Amino acid sequence: MLAIKSLVAKTSALPTIVFDEIDTGISGEVALRVGEVMENLAENMQVIAISHLPQIASKGAAHFKVYKEDNTNRTISNIVRLDQSGRVKEIAQMLSGTNPTDAAVEHAELLLKGE
């Protein structure tokens, strides 16, 4: 789907393209390559990506966290734009869980630098 959307986007004047969990079933090097393709697309249009992979999340110019809060009889969805330290923390949690290790934080910082 990414390949098809990428080809179509290059020949049409799309202002925005949305990828909803385009990363399902991929990881590692493939995820890095998908992130790079999406990053290249973003040079000419707005790209909105919903992802659970740190390799893809690290490629964005802006990073929003969407989360839910459960109250007695309601579930409330929230969204917040993350600053740089928030991005590092969120990507580190994607890598290693709720309490990220120092190695995960370091890896998150490297991903955000494009290394």
Secondary structure as UniProt FT lines:
FT   HELIX           2..11
FT   STRAND          16..20
FT   TURN            22..25
FT   HELIX           28..41
FT   TURN            42..44
FT   STRAND          46..50
FT   HELIX           54..57
FT   TURN            58..59
FT   STRAND          64..70
FT   STRAND          75..81
FT   HELIX           84..96
FT   HELIX           102..113
//
